[in-house]
């Protein structure tokens, strides 16, 4: 396998671009311009830092080779330089590999916050309980990453868990980490709702959508219909007795979004946020479908109808079918503690697919 090389001119251009960006921010631009510059800065900063390390290592190697080949250098200096050449070359190879990953084509939505939707699928009450387990797993994972989770809409299951729960997860890079969770999650276990001892298979669907901003999606007032209705609940004090629930219908696409918390004002805001996210994702899907199939990796397809993972309780294992990864630590994964290992493996596979596509000049 040939050593990775990155043209020095490209790396130096990246450093110059980052320095120019830093100078623009220091000049005190208008607030809206500063916000955009800040985003560009945060995206480019790790690339610029790695680029500086790469350039410094290349310079170090040149200096060592010059000393090693200089007849006027004393023998001890030449010997020391010779000893340092190989480790420096290995360092350059490692930095080039890391830089190559940082320079891969980016999903424009990666730095965004996300809307998480978890719904019970086949399996009745057991599916709702499993949906509850999945949501708690993501909630713990988000907390461990320092992200904020805000529940936007919830429909509880009859015996626990959720028929549907929608939440906003706010933070930098949420979508980049969470986007490969979209799809059908299957569970195999003896249901908590029966004592017969038979293993059942149930499912829940997960959708992770990049949170859209107003600049991403412009929704015209004439394109939506807003209805208010009485919120439903599990009974007792939780039943809403006022018409506070909100349903928004996007007329051009037929997309319907509901929110049924206590405040009608908050429900309208929540429903609009979810609608924006769904329309933004629909537009992203349309753009993706226009690209060649070779440019879309299996891991990154985001097909919500695809069975992506199985949680098998009798064997204590979790298997991700897209990358054939099995972890025998089901409880740790469902607690959120073991989920990073699964997500990191998916990201690594996606990056490998991108690298292969770049090398084949497909993107």
CORWO-V83441 format. One record per helix or strand. SS is the DSSP state (h for helix, s for strand). FROM is the first residue (numbers start at 1). TO is the last residue. Records with the same first field share a line. If there is no record, write none. Layout:
BEGIN
SS=FROM-TO, FROM-TO
END
This chain:
BEGIN
h=8-26, 31-69, 75-102, 124-144, 174-181, 221-223, 236-238, 264-289, 293-295, 299-301, 330-334, 339-359
s=114-120, 148-156, 162-170, 183-190, 199-210, 224-229, 245-250, 255-259, 307-312, 317-320, 325-327
END
